[in-house]
Amino acid sequence: MPRTTQLRIYTVRDGLLDEWAAKWRELIVPLRLKFGFEIQGAWLDRERNRFIWVISYDGPEGFAERNRQYWSSPERESMNLDPDDYLVETEVREVETVI
């Protein structure tokens, strides 16, 4: 399967941007890496209360299937981290490298 890269833009509830970023870094990143995803970077847009990150995957089962496996894993379920508690809007775009 070809590499799939997603740009993810999350609008975070007022006052929770730093808390979301910390939980993302401490809980989500290690498990995403364990599942073979690559994270190219993450940024805070404080003016718009947004969390922006880039994630990719190029394994044999494809991004969608590996993402489903990630979400249904016992490790993800045991996090007790519901994105709806933090995020008011999620935008996901598939992007391609040009350089």
N, C-alpha and C positions, 0 to 999 in steps of 0.2 A: 504494500500500500504506500502511496506517496505521503510525504509529510503534510500534516494539516497544522496550520498555525491560526490561532484565534487571538484577536484583540478583544479584551473584555473591559467594559466600562461600567462600573457600579456606582450608582448614586446612593450614598449612605445617609441614614437618618441623622438629623441634626445632633451634634454632640457625641456621636459614636465613631467618627472616622478613625481616630487613633486606636480605640479599642478593637475595631474591626481589623485594622492593619496588624495589630499585635497578634490577634487570634489567627489570622490568615498565615502569618509568618511562623507561628509556633505549632499550629495544628495542621493546616491545609498543605503547606509547602512540603513538609517531610513525607506525607502520604502520597501526594501527587508524584513526587520523585520516586518513591517506592514503586509506584505503578508505571514508571517508565516515561512519564511526562517530562518535558523540559520547560523551565520557566526562564524566559529571556529578560524579564525585568518587571518591576512594579513601581508605580508612582502615585503620589497623592496630589490631587488638585484641590487644595483647600478652599479656593475661591468658590468653586462649584460643589464642594462636598463630595468629590468623586475619588474613587479608587480605581486605578487603571493598571491592567497587567496583560502580559503576553505569554501564552502557553502554547506548546506544540507537542505533537506526538507523531512518530513514524513507524510504529510497530506493525506486526502482521495483521492484527485484527482491526486496525483502523481506529481513528479518534473516537467516533461515536460509540463503538462497542467498548473500547477501553474506558471511556468516560462512564458508561453504564456500569461497568464492573467496579470502578472506583466508588460510585455513589451507592451501590448495593453491598459494598464490603462491610464486614463486621467492624473494621477499624473506623470507617467513616460514620457508621451508625452510632458507635460508642463515643464519638466526639461530643454528642449533645450540643451541636452547633447548628442552629437553624438559620440559614442566610436571611430568611424573612424577618428575623428579629433585628437585623441590621440594615438590610438593603430595601430601598423603596423602588428602585428601577435597575434592571440589568440589560445591558446591550452587548451582544456578542456578534462579532464580525470575523469571517474567515478572510485572511489576508495572505498575500504572496510576497516573497522577497524579490526585490528588483536589483539589488547590488550584492 
